Amino acid sequence: MFSKVLSAAVLGIEGYIVEVESHFEGGLPKFFTVGLPEGAVKESKERVSAAVKNSGFRFPRKRITVNLAPADIRKEGSAFDLPMAIGILAASEQVEQAKLENVVILGELALDGRVRAIKGCLPISVAVRSSKIERIIVPQENAKEAAMAEGLKVFPVDTLEDAVELIESDFDREPFVVNMKEVFSRSAHYHFDFHDVKGQEQTKRALEVAASGGHNVLMIGPPGSGKTMLAKRIPSILPNLTLDEALETTKIHSVSGLLPPDTALVATRPFRSPHHTISDAGLIGGGQIPRPGEVSLAHHGVLFLDELPEFKKNVLEVMRQPMEDGGVTISRAAISLSYPARFMLVSAMNPCPCGYFGDPTHECSCTIPQIQRYRSRISGPLLDRIDIHIEVPAVKYKQLSGEALGENSADIRQRVVTAREKQLKRFEKHSGMFSNTHMGSREIRTFCKIDSEGDSLLHTAITRLGLSARAYDRILKVSRTIADLEDSENILPVHLSEAIQYRSLDRDFSGMV
């Protein structure tokens, strides 16, 4: 007795089809699962056995072998419970095998036969649609997520009995559908707005420049100056996610199990803020079977590292490669997986261990060697990859107590979008470039030309501050963004002056204390 049921799994953030084959033979009752199953898959036999019995079906007392093909790829997760149960029912002739053609089945089973939600439903649905398979059976909680793969007939079920009834009736019910554009527009709402921020006009200008060019930012200021408050509002001034970006972002959150119940799409820019005690695997991704880290969860959004010097040095150093390449590859003995990681890094720190170096209202209790050691925790190569350094002073009482609100995020976003549109047009023939921060040396030479006056200004600044070659490139990139915001085709000395201002803290970090 033999049956075959189609299911699917996730490798990285991409889905692939898995054939669940069930075979019965005589002998002592036993249940074997083969095909490189991991822990949760090995435990499926106990859930499947109980769910079949508690749903009113007969569980065969035979030697049962379930094979998950392809057998050379490790399988993990609980999504194979439901297809295993259906396969066993088909092999024991309680479900008609012919009715299982052209349908993929997913779901975790509770012991009483209820079907629970799974991880990675969106990438699996996209893969099923690409495989020309017409129908998919998913848990009720995953229905909206699965329906994001337009053109695929999605059938949600609540129980094993419900799934069997659906199959036996030749799928006589209407498939679940959602209006993708409506879901996208309804979900694209931010809870934070820049109009809540009082004062800090210079910092807000720097963040607008950063958002316009996708530049990385480091904010330095005393405790309570509003660094975290400002950082949380940066996604609200970035251009809205496109549908393709939203789908890619949702895939990552889906395979990580971070998609809220009944949520179809991540329609806003992600904002990730890991604690400084995070490990390198937590930040970059890792595990025996690699999982996405915070840099990938922040894909198309903002990664905020508060108290930057408090992060372990090895954790910060492994972040340098994703910042340059926009992706991360995690290699293990069994497998090597790649995850996208194109994010905007926003970091914050105190100017010294006590936090009050340079503050006019508080006395700093730190010695010069303590301040130097504190700042040296951030390596030069990492600092060079941060385009904009901005001092965030404490807000004065008069500004805090005033009734005037700051400019709202929608108005700032409009200027950011206009600048980004100029960049998209500029880079339309350059694959993989979407903003000024992605420019390499060749593009900088092409699009960031300066006149003799600007060259003299830049030479003086580089010489006096002792900036590196990478910092030189950063200044030109930021200058190009400032020129785009001012609707200027050429980079003028005034644009260079503002960009140099955003690198002046390099001098502090090289021992100017």
N, C-alpha and C positions, 0 to 999 in steps of 0.2 A: 504494500500500500504506500502510495507516494502522492505528494502534492507540492505545488510551487506557488508561492505568493510573492508579489513584488513589494519591496519596502525601499527605504533609502536611509543614508547616513551623511554626515558632514565630515569633510577633510579640510581643515583650515576654515575658510569661510565659504567653501564651495560644496554643494551637495553631489552625491553620486548614487546610482541605483544599486540596491542590494537584492539578490534573489534569496528568499527564505525557503529552503527545501526541507520537507518533512518526510521521514521514512519510518515505517513500522515493520517489525519482524517478531517472531516468537521468542520466548525466553522469559527470564525474570523481568518484572516491570522495572524499567530504568529510563532515565531521561538524560541524553547527552546533547550538549551544544558544542559544535565545532565551527571553525572559520575564524580563528583568532579572536574569541570573545574576551572582553575585559570584565571587571568585577560585576558591574550592574547587569551586563548581558548574561553572565553565568548564573546570576540569581534569578533570571527571568523564569526559569522552570518552576520555581516555587510559586511565583505570582500567577503564572499561566495556569498551573494545575488547579489552584484554589479558585481562580476566576471562572474557569470553565465549569467546575462543579457547582459553584454558587450561582451561576447563571442558568442552571437547569439543563446543561448539556452533559453528555456522557464523556468522561475522560478515559481513553483506552488504557487498559492494563496490559501494556506491551512494552517491548524495548523500543524506545523512540529516539531517533537521531535527527537533530535539526542542524542543517548546514547553512552558514551565511556566506554567500558567494558575492564577490571574489574573496577567496579564502586567504589571500596573502596580505590583506589590509586589516589592521586591528579595528575591531568594532567596539564602541563604547556607548553608554547611555541606555535609557529604558524604552526607547521608541520601538524596539522590536517585539515588545510584549504582545501587542494586538495582532500583528501579522503572524507571530508564532501560534497564537491561539486559533486564528482563522485557518492557518495551514494544518494544524492538528485536526480541526473539525472537518476540513476538506478531505484529508487523508482517511479519516474514519467515516466518510460519506454522510456527514451531518450537514455539510455545505457543498453545493455543486461546484466542482472545480472549473467547469467551463465559464462560470459567471465571474471568475477572478481574473479574467483576461483584461489587459489594458487598464489596470487600476493599481495605484500604489497605496499601501496601508501603513499608518503610523499611529502610535499611541502607547502610553504606559497604562498598565492595568492595576487597579486596586484589587485586593483579595475578594471583594464582593462583586467584581465585574465592572465597576465604574472605570471610565477612561479618563486618565489625567493628562495634563498638558506636558509637552516635551520642549526641549531646546532645539534651536536651529531650524524651525519650520519654514521660515522664509527662504533661505538658500536651498533647502530641499525642494520646495515648490518650484522655484526657478529652474532647478535642474530637471525636475519631472517634466515641466513644460518644454524644455529644450530637448528632452528625449522623445518628444512626440507622443507621450502618454496622455490620455485625455482626462482621466479622473484621479482624484486623490481623496482618501478618507483620513480625516484628522480629528483630534480631540476638539470638543466644542470651544474650549478656551483659545485654541490656535486658529480658529476659522478666519478671523479678520486678517491675521498675519499671512496665512496661506493664500487668501484671495487677492493679495497684492500682485501675485503672478497672473496677470491678465490673460484670459484665454483658457485657463485651466478650470475644470469643473471641480469645485470643492464641496465635499459632503462631510459636514461635522457630525459626530456621534457622541453620545453621553455614556453608553454602556456597551459591553460586548454583545449583549442581546440585540441592542439597537443596530450595531454594525452587521450582524448576521441577517437581521430582518431587511436591512437596506440592500445587501447583496442578493438575497433570495428574491427580492421584488424587482430585480433588474434596474435598480436605481431609479425608481419611479417618482421620487420626490425632486423638487427643484433644487439645483445647486445653490450654494451660498454665494452671494455677490456683494461687493461694496463699490461705492463710487470713489475711486482712488483720488481724484482731484478734490472731491469734497472732504475726504479724510485728511488729505495733505493740507488744505487751507485751514481746516478747523483745528488741526494740531499745531500749526505754526504760530505759537503764541509764547512770548517770553514773560516771565514773572517779575523781572527786574528791569528798571529803566533809568537812564542817566539823569532824568529830571530830579531824581531823589538826591543827587550828589550836589552839595553846596560847596562853593569855592573850588579849589584845585583846577583852575582854568588851564594852567600850563600842562598839568598832567593829562587832562582830558584832550588837549590838543595833541599831545604825544601819542595817546592811545588811538586817536582818530587817524593819525599818520600810520601807526602800526597796523590798524585794521584795513586801511586803504591799500597797503602793499603786502599784507600778510607777514609783517615783520615780527620777530621775537622781541620781548620786552622784559626789562628788569626794573622794578620799582624799589627805590631805597628810601626809607623814611622811618621815623620813630613809631612806637606802638600807638595805635589809635588814630593814625593819620588818614585812614580810609583806603589802604592798599587792597585789602580783600573786598571791600565794598565796590571799588572801581573794577577789580578783576571780574567779579561776578556779572557785571553789566556789559562786558566786552562782546559776548555772543550776540547781544541785542543790537549792536551796530554793524555786525558783519553782514555781508549780502545773504539773503535768504537761501536756504538749501535748494538746489535743483532736485527734481524728482529722482534722477540717477544717483545723485549724492545721498539723498535720503534713503534710497534702497540699499546702497552700499553700507551706510552707517547702521541701518537696521539689521543687516546681516551680521555685523560684528556683535551688536548687542544681543541678537537672538542666539547665536552660538554660545555666548557667555552666560545665557540665562538671566540677563538683566532687563529684558523687555517686560514692562508691566503687563499684568493680565488684561486681556481684551484690547491691547494696544496693537494697532496695525502697522504703524510707521513712526519712526523717529523723525519728526519734521522740523525740529529746531537744532541749532548747532550744539553739539555736546559740550558740556563743561565738566571736566574731571579735576578733582582736587585731592590727590592722595596725601596721606599723612607722611611726615618726614621719616617715620620709622619703616617705610615700605622697603622691601627687598628688591634686588635687581630683577629677579624673576617676576615680581609683582608689577614692576614698572614696564619692563620690556615684553614680558610674556615668558612662559616656560611651563615646566611640569614634565612628567614622563611622556604624556601625549600633550604637546605644547598647546597652551591656551593663550588668547590675546591678553596683553598687559594694558596698563593705563594709557600708554602712548597710542595703542590701536583703538581703545575705547574713545579716545579724544580725536579720532580721525574726522577731518572736516570741521573740527571745532577747536576748543581751547583746552590746553593742559596747564593748570595753575599749580605751581610749586611754591607754597608759602614757606617762609623761614628757610630759604634756599641753602644757606651754609650748614643747616642742621641735618641735611640729607647726607647719607654715607657717600664718601668720595667715589667709591667704585660704582655706586648706583647712578650718580650723575655722569660719570665717564661713559657708561654703556649707552647713554642717551644720545651721545654725539653722532653716531652713525645714522640712527633714524631721523635726526634733525636734518641731516644732509640729503639723505636718499628718499625720504618720504615713505619708507617701509622698513620692515624688520624681518629677518629670516632667522628662525630658531631651529637649530639642528640637534637632533638626538640620535642615539645609536639606531633606534628603530625607524625614525622618520625625520624629515626636514620639512618645515612648513613656513610659508611666508604670509605676513599680515600687512595690510596697508597702515601707514602711520603718518599721514600728512596733516600735521596739526600746527597751531600757533602756540608757541610757548610763552606763557606769561608767568614771571616769577617775582617774588617779593622778599625783601630781607631788611633787617635793622642795620643801621650804619655801624653798629658795634655790639658787643655782647649785652650791655645794659640797655641799648637802644636809643641813647640820647646824645650821641656824639654830634656836635654841631647844632643841637637844639637850643634856641635862645632862652627858653623858659625852664629847662631842666639841666642840672649839672651832670656831666658824664663822669662815671666812677671808674672807667676803664683806663688801664695804662696803654701806652703806645704799643708795646709788644703784644698785649692782648688783642688790640684792634687789628694789628697786622696778621696775627695767627688766625683770627676770626675770618678776615677777608680772604686769606690765602686758601681757605677751604674750597673756594671756587677756582678751578684751574683756568689758566690763560686761554687754552684752546676752547673750553666751553664758553668762557666770557666772550671770545671773539665771534661765536656763533649767535650771540644775542645782539641784534641790530641796534636796539634803542635802550639806553640807560637813562632813567629819569628820577630825579629827586622829588619825593613827595613830602612836603613840609606839613607840620601839624596845622589843622584848620583853626583859624582865630575865632574867638567867641562871637564877634560881631557877625561873621559869616554864618556861623551855626544858628544864631538866634534870629537871623533875618528871615523874612517870609518869602523872599524871591527864590524860585526854583531854578534849577539849571536847565539847559537845553535838553529837549527830550531825545530819546534814542532814534525815533523815526526820522527826525531832521538830520541828525548826524549820519544815519545809515544812507540817506539819499546821496549825500556828498561822497560817501565811501563807495557806493554802487557806481556813481558816475566815474570816479577814478578807476575802479576795477574794469569798467567797460572799455576805457582807453587802453588798459593793459591787455585785455583779451584781444582787442583789435591789433595791438602791437605784436602779440605773440601768436597770431592765428596760424602762422606757418611754422611755429616751433612746437613740436609735440611735447606734451607733458608740462607746459608752462602756462600758468593761470594768473600769476601776479609777479610783481617785481622781485620778491624775495627768492623766486626760483631761478633768477638769472645766473648763468655761469660767467666765466671770464670772457668768453667770446661775445655773449650778449651785452655784457657791461661795456665792452669796447665799442659795440655797435650803437647802443641806445643811451649811453650815459656820457656823451662827449661834453666837454666843458671848454670855455674860452680861456684865453691867457690870464685874465684877471682871476677867474675861478681856480685855475691851476696854481697860481701863485698863492692864493688863500689856502688851498688844500695842502700845498707843500709846507707852508709855515705851520699849519696845525699839526700835520703828521710829525714834523721834526720836533716840535716843542712837546707834544704829548707822548712821543715814542710809540706810536701805534703800529700794529703789525700790518702785513700785507692784506690779511683777511679783513682787518678793520677798515683799511682803505676801500676795499670793495663794498663793505657795508655802508660806508658814508655815501658812496656813489649811488647805491641802491635806494637808500632812504631819500637822498636828494631827488632822485627820479620820481619817487612817490610824492614828495612835497610839490614838485613841479606839476605832476598830474592833478593834484588837488587844486592848484592855482590855475589850471587849464593853460599851462605853458609848454610849448613844444621843446624849448631849450632849458637846460639846467643853468640857472642864474646864480651869481654869488650869494644872493640872499637865501636861496634854497640850500646851498652848501653850508652857509653859516648856521642855519637851523639844524641841519643834519650833524654837523660837527659838535654842536651843543649836546646832542644826544649821545656822543661818544666821550665826552669830557671826563666821565667818571673812570675811564681806563687809567688815568693818571693817579687817581686815588688808590686803585687796587694794585698799583705797582709800587706802592710804598710811600705815598705822599702824606702819610698821616703825621 
